[in-house]
């Protein structure tokens, strides 16, 4: 997979991070399992701590939230495929202002080395509405995994059984959509970590 380019909420500059090697986190849920996406429901205090933390402390703070049983959902390695299914492009090319893209990669980037971003509670209604408008059955019926392979999406699983891939993408979509609903209802923020 090529280097991922993410936008920053503080700058129009793009940041790059190499997404070709497996994650090296010592967090027990992520050891040697490749690049995974986890979405955490966080309150104002947690978001403020993350916003004020130096970049070198962000990963530890995120993992502390995961270990503290912060409400969360994981897409495992399906984040890039789900982004492609919803938007037609890889998550390495997020679409600013597109709520389906932002559902997968977040809105505001904290750190690009270990990709950490957030979506504030006031930004959730547009994302929830966009997710609700998706007919996942129609999207999956139209899914062409040859296009997924051609786009070189992470990980290299797009030659696997199409019915299994569709079932996994459907489950990932429904879990993410339901998670965003809960966060919006509870007026919490969504923290996105992909590493």
Backbone torsions as a table, in degrees:
resi	resn	phi	psi	omega
1	UNK	NA	138.4	179.1
2	UNK	-69.6	166.5	177.3
3	UNK	-57.3	141.8	-178.2
4	UNK	-89.1	136.9	-179.8
5	UNK	-115.1	120.3	-176.6
6	UNK	-119.9	147.3	176.1
7	UNK	-83.9	156.3	178.5
8	UNK	-110.6	141.5	179.2
9	UNK	-71.8	-17.6	-177.1
10	UNK	-98.1	-4.2	-173.2
11	UNK	-158.0	156.3	174.3
12	UNK	-85.8	-3.0	179.7
13	UNK	-71.2	145.2	174.9
14	UNK	-89.5	149.5	176.5
15	UNK	-116.7	149.0	-179.7
16	UNK	-121.1	143.7	173.4
17	UNK	-139.9	143.6	-178.4
18	UNK	-82.1	121.2	-177.7
19	UNK	-110.7	26.9	-175.9
20	UNK	-93.9	-19.0	-176.7
21	UNK	-104.4	153.1	178.8
22	UNK	-60.8	154.7	177.3
23	UNK	-61.1	147.4	-178.6
24	UNK	-115.0	14.8	-179.8
25	UNK	-61.0	146.4	175.3
26	UNK	-92.4	1.3	176.0
27	UNK	-60.3	131.1	-172.4
28	UNK	-59.8	-28.0	-179.8
29	UNK	-79.5	-7.5	-173.9
30	UNK	-127.2	5.2	-176.4
31	UNK	-60.2	123.2	174.0
32	UNK	46.3	36.0	-177.5
33	UNK	-110.8	12.4	-179.0
34	UNK	82.5	-170.0	-176.6
35	UNK	-85.9	119.5	-177.0
36	UNK	-122.3	153.8	176.5
37	UNK	-108.6	131.6	175.2
38	UNK	-128.6	136.8	-179.5
39	UNK	-116.4	123.6	-177.4
40	UNK	-114.0	140.2	173.3
41	UNK	-90.5	117.5	-176.1
42	UNK	-125.6	152.8	178.6
43	UNK	-91.2	-179.9	-178.2
44	UNK	-59.6	-41.5	-177.2
45	UNK	-63.9	-43.8	179.2
46	UNK	-65.1	-41.6	179.7
47	UNK	-64.4	-38.5	178.4
48	UNK	-64.7	-43.9	177.9
49	UNK	-58.6	-43.8	179.6
50	UNK	-64.8	-41.4	-179.3
51	UNK	-66.5	-28.8	-178.8
52	UNK	-93.7	-11.5	-175.2
53	UNK	-75.5	143.9	172.4
54	UNK	-64.4	151.8	-176.6
55	UNK	-53.5	-37.0	-176.8
56	UNK	-70.3	-12.2	179.5
57	UNK	-102.0	-9.6	-174.5
58	UNK	-60.0	-46.3	-177.5
59	UNK	-60.0	-43.2	178.5
60	UNK	-62.7	-39.8	178.9
61	UNK	-65.1	-42.5	178.9
62	UNK	-62.4	-45.8	-178.7
63	UNK	-67.5	-32.1	175.5
64	UNK	-64.9	-39.5	176.9
65	UNK	-64.4	-40.7	177.9
66	UNK	-62.1	-44.5	-177.2
67	UNK	-72.2	-22.3	179.5
68	UNK	-83.9	13.5	179.7
69	UNK	61.2	35.7	172.5
70	UNK	-60.6	136.2	179.0
71	UNK	-52.7	132.1	-173.8
72	UNK	-155.2	162.6	171.4
73	UNK	-139.7	142.0	179.3
74	UNK	-116.5	136.6	175.4
75	UNK	-97.1	4.7	-177.7
76	UNK	53.2	-125.2	-176.7
77	UNK	-100.5	13.2	-174.5
78	UNK	-90.3	-0.3	-174.3
79	UNK	-58.1	-43.3	-177.6
80	UNK	-70.1	-41.5	177.8
81	UNK	-64.7	-39.9	178.6
82	UNK	-66.4	-41.8	177.3
83	UNK	-58.7	-44.0	179.6
84	UNK	-65.0	-42.4	179.0
85	UNK	-60.0	-40.4	-175.7
86	UNK	-82.5	-29.3	-171.6
87	UNK	-122.2	-18.3	-176.9
88	UNK	85.8	2.8	177.5
89	UNK	-135.4	159.1	177.7
90	UNK	-67.5	155.0	174.5
91	UNK	-65.1	-15.2	176.6
92	UNK	-72.4	-7.8	175.6
93	UNK	-128.7	65.2	-177.2
94	UNK	-60.2	150.7	-176.9
95	UNK	-104.7	106.0	-178.8
96	UNK	-61.8	132.5	179.3
97	UNK	83.5	-2.4	178.4
98	UNK	-95.6	111.8	-174.7
99	UNK	-63.2	-26.3	177.4
100	UNK	-72.6	-39.1	174.9
101	UNK	-64.4	-45.1	-178.3
102	UNK	-68.0	-24.2	175.2
103	UNK	-62.1	-34.0	-177.5
104	UNK	-89.1	-43.3	-172.8
105	UNK	-107.2	-4.2	-179.0
106	UNK	85.0	177.5	-176.3
107	UNK	-107.0	-48.9	-175.1
108	UNK	-112.7	126.5	-175.9
109	UNK	-90.6	128.7	173.6
110	UNK	-90.2	-45.3	-171.6
111	UNK	-148.3	136.9	-178.5
112	UNK	-102.3	-19.6	179.7
113	UNK	-66.3	-53.8	168.9
114	UNK	-109.5	103.5	-167.9
115	UNK	-58.7	113.8	179.0
116	UNK	-132.2	125.6	-179.3
117	UNK	-140.7	171.2	176.9
118	UNK	-140.7	160.8	170.7
119	UNK	-129.0	119.9	-177.6
120	UNK	-73.7	156.3	-176.2
121	UNK	-56.0	-36.6	-179.1
122	UNK	-71.2	-14.4	177.3
123	UNK	-91.3	-9.9	-174.6
124	UNK	-70.4	-37.4	-177.5
125	UNK	-55.5	-40.3	179.5
126	UNK	-66.1	-37.5	179.3
127	UNK	-69.5	-44.0	178.6
128	UNK	-60.5	-44.1	179.7
129	UNK	-62.2	-41.4	179.7
130	UNK	-66.4	-42.1	178.3
131	UNK	-64.9	-39.6	179.0
132	UNK	-65.3	-28.2	-178.6
133	UNK	-78.9	-12.1	-179.3
134	UNK	-77.2	129.5	169.0
135	UNK	-93.0	96.1	-175.6
136	UNK	-62.3	-33.9	178.2
137	UNK	-62.1	-43.6	178.6
138	UNK	-67.4	-41.9	179.8
139	UNK	-61.6	-42.5	-179.7
140	UNK	-71.0	-35.7	177.9
141	UNK	-63.2	-32.4	-179.6
142	UNK	-89.0	-6.9	-176.0
143	UNK	-63.5	128.3	177.8
144	UNK	-116.8	104.1	-174.2
145	UNK	-69.9	-14.2	171.5
146	UNK	-64.9	-36.1	176.2
147	UNK	-67.8	-36.4	177.2
148	UNK	-62.0	-44.4	179.6
149	UNK	-65.2	-44.7	-179.2
150	UNK	-61.5	-34.6	178.8
151	UNK	-76.7	-6.0	179.0
152	UNK	56.9	46.2	-179.6
153	UNK	-69.5	149.5	175.0
154	UNK	-83.9	142.8	-16.3
155	UNK	-85.3	-174.8	-176.8
156	UNK	-85.1	66.1	-179.2
157	UNK	-115.4	2.9	-167.5
158	UNK	-79.7	7.3	170.4
159	UNK	-100.4	-3.2	179.4
160	UNK	-66.3	175.4	-179.7
161	UNK	-54.2	117.8	-177.5
162	UNK	-56.2	-38.0	-179.1
163	UNK	-66.6	-36.6	177.3
164	UNK	-68.1	-43.7	178.1
165	UNK	-60.6	-42.6	179.4
166	UNK	-64.3	-40.6	178.7
167	UNK	-63.7	-41.6	-179.8
168	UNK	-68.3	-41.8	178.0
169	UNK	-65.5	-38.8	177.8
170	UNK	-62.4	-45.9	179.4
171	UNK	-62.6	-43.3	179.2
172	UNK	-61.4	-44.5	179.3
173	UNK	-60.7	-49.3	-176.8
174	UNK	-63.7	-40.7	178.4
175	UNK	-64.4	-43.1	-179.7
176	UNK	-66.8	-44.9	178.9
177	UNK	-59.6	-46.7	-179.4
178	UNK	-64.0	-38.3	178.2
179	UNK	-62.6	-44.7	178.2
180	UNK	-62.7	-37.2	176.7
181	UNK	-59.5	-47.4	-179.1
182	UNK	-62.5	-46.3	-179.4
183	UNK	-61.7	-41.4	179.2
184	UNK	-65.7	-42.8	179.8
185	UNK	-62.8	-40.0	-178.1
186	UNK	-88.3	3.0	-179.3
187	UNK	52.3	48.4	176.4
188	UNK	-110.0	164.1	179.7
189	UNK	-94.0	159.3	177.2
190	UNK	-111.7	123.2	175.9
191	UNK	-100.7	126.4	-178.4
192	UNK	-108.5	126.6	173.6
193	UNK	-127.9	127.5	178.9
194	UNK	-129.4	101.9	178.5
195	UNK	-158.0	NA	NA
